[in-house]
Amino acid sequence: MAYVITDACVRDFVCVTECATSAIAPQPADEAAGTVSQVYINPDDCIDCGSCASLCAQNAIYPEADLPADKAHFAEKNRAYFQ
């Protein structure tokens, strides 16, 4: 199970720089960083450690199984970013 970032993300990139597996993108220096509305977690690279969620001051990150019903579509949005 991977973690999922939702629309509460403010792109402060704290989770990106602290991710042990670099599963969160874009990186702050990436050209795409200024064009996306949020950052995304690659479900294939996420190791379910929860570090990102514990760092997120906006509570924008959930384990996929715990996504609120109105945020469930963000699992696919995160996955789609990496395809």
N, C-alpha and C positions, 0 to 999 in steps of 0.2 A: 504494500500500500504506500502510495506517495502522498506528499503534502501538496496542497493546492493554494495558489494565491488568488484572492478575490479582488473586487473593485474598490475595496477600502485601501488598497496599496497607494502610497504617496510617492513612490520611487525615490526613497531616501538611500537605497542601495546598501543598507546595513546588512540585510540578509544575503545579498549577492556576495559581498566581500567576505562574509563569515562562513559560507557554505563549504564544507569539507570536500565535497565532490564536484564543485563548480556546476551543479545541476540547475542553478538559477541564472537566468539571462534576461536581458542583455547586461553585459558588464558596463560599469560606468563610462569606460573609455570607448565603448563601441559606438559606431555611428548611429545605430538604432536606438540608443539610450534616450535620445532627445525626441524621438518620434512615437514611442509607445506610451500607452496610457497607464501601464503597470509593468511589473516584471513577472516572469513566468518560471515555473518549476518543470523541468523535464522529468516526467514520471519514470522513464527508463533509467535515469541516472540517480534519482533520489534514493537515499538509503534509509529513509524514515527515521532519522536521528532526532528530529524535532528542534534542532538548534535554531533554525530560521524562525519558527513560530515563537520560540521563547524570546527572541530578539525584536520581534515586530511590535512596536508601540501602538500600531493601529489595529492590532488583532485581525489582520487581513489574511492570515495563513491558517489553514485547517488541515487535519488529516482528511484524506478523501472520504473516508467512511463517516466522518462527523460534519460534513458540509451541511449547512442549513438548506432546506428544500429550495429556497429562493436563490441560492448560490450554486446549486448543483451543476449548472451549465458551465461554471468556471473550470471544472475538471477537463472538459473537452477543449475549452479555450486555451488552457495551459498546454495540453497535449498538442494541439494544432500549431502552436507557435514553433514547435520543433520539427514539424513535418515539412 
